[in-house]
């Protein structure tokens, strides 16, 4: 009995299905209005026993929809996903009918819109959201190519979207879109992933131009693995332990992330009654390790980097299943492929001999041969043939039940490390992070990491008073200063009750500044103050052999320092009187 069911509705009996042979049933029904089906809902078909209606031999679902198969198919591609000024991009279009023939009445409307502004070369400029609008008919032969004018792009690097609306004589509209990037630059660096190497180029338009560059490989923690200087163009071997690469040349940079790329490692395994075999495709020459198990027993293992590997050996252990495991390194992490290879005694192989092309209205003959796992012909095969047009884009092969049962391999025991409470701090590696994060272009980090031991910066003041603010830094940290001497006169002491602003007025000209920290005395000689300007100066005491640093008593002032401060400090007592009314 064939039944139709929808969740929350009463089951409908569609009638009996007769067996055309033992174990084989065939039938159909018409989607008529009398079934009172609702659009855009899923329904279940089930084949039940006539005696026991609650038991279903097999069931499946289908969606009931109202749709129209479009007769035409349109394609939109861009010649370049990224291009720079002086290198025009091209839109490639095509319209075809269900038979793959060009449409004679199709036209296209192109609208290019700004998606995101990456970088502007001017402090102020107007960038429209719509860059270009264009209309034209499609060519009747081949593909239609439309060059995007370079003049439509601003003096800025932008991401943009090409929107194409295709129409035919009946005004059937189809929309397609593609994204691209425009770089406002004379040239750009390009990293191209080849099979087993990385191609590094500097391009001006389509021309490869020589240039010196530095290429760095980094791991998943963004730590640098290797760094090398190159003369572009250059081709370097892939490092499978690297998650990506970065290249720098003058003010230009480019990067590639391997986690977004495919390793292209493919594993195929087969089992016959007397042998087990597998083939491995490794075009990137990645290091791999393979393991072959018969049940839970390891029967073969090996490793290598070869681009191709074919393994075959005699199968032992009767009908017990085999398992092939391949582990390989890619993008800085270990990857795994696994194939279960049981002996499928009930698997049939179909050999179909058919013409490659069949034209509408043509009759074609086909030959079909069916063999079993031993390669012998099989008689009385229940063969079903079906066909559908290319209008159904997302169609799939029907799933067939597998009658071969086998015990799967036991799961691999895994251990996980709990890093939830792990933390810590360490000093920043300035030589590594300064360029990688662009910190060397920020004045604040010049202040913390003076290039030649001292940092100076002059700024105008609102009150036109000449003044100075001196600081001491050590390994990128500001060291507290307890006493400041300006020309041997103390102008700041951290232990006073009222601390003045940390900016000290002085006459313009050269001065000597001394800074007392908890254990050092820093002397800055011949510090020049500009008239009506404020000077911010930092002295780096990181180096052990610093010329302007002297050791001092740690944690306290020496008797000499106390006598020098005594003449500039005084203590006072404050009496507070409180009157309470009675």
Secondary structure, DSSP 8 states (H G I E B T S, - for coil): -EEEE-TTS--EEEE---EEETTEE-------GGG---TTEEEEEEEE-SS-TT-EEEEEEEEE------S-EEEEEES-SEEETTS--EEEEEEE-TTS-B-SS-EEEEEEEEEEEEEESSSS----SEEEEEEEE--SSS-EEEE--GGGS-SEEEEEEEEEEEE-TT--EEEEEEEEEEE-SS-EEEEEE-SSEEEEEEEETTEE--EEEEEEEE-TT--EEEEEEEEESEEEE--TT-SEEEEEETTEEEEEEGGGS---EEEEEEE-SSEEEEEEEETT---EEEEEEETTEEEEEEEE--SEEEEEEE--STT--EEEEEEEEETTEEEEEEEEE---TT--EEEEE--S---TT-----EEEEE-TTS-B-SS---------TT-TT-------------------------TT--------HHHHHHHTTGGG-HHHHHHS-TTSEEEEEEE-TT---EEEEEEEETTEEE---EEEETTEEEEETTSSS---S-EE--SEEEEEEEE-SSEEEEEEEEEE-TTEEEEEEEE--STT-TTEEE--TTS--HHHHHHHHTT--------------
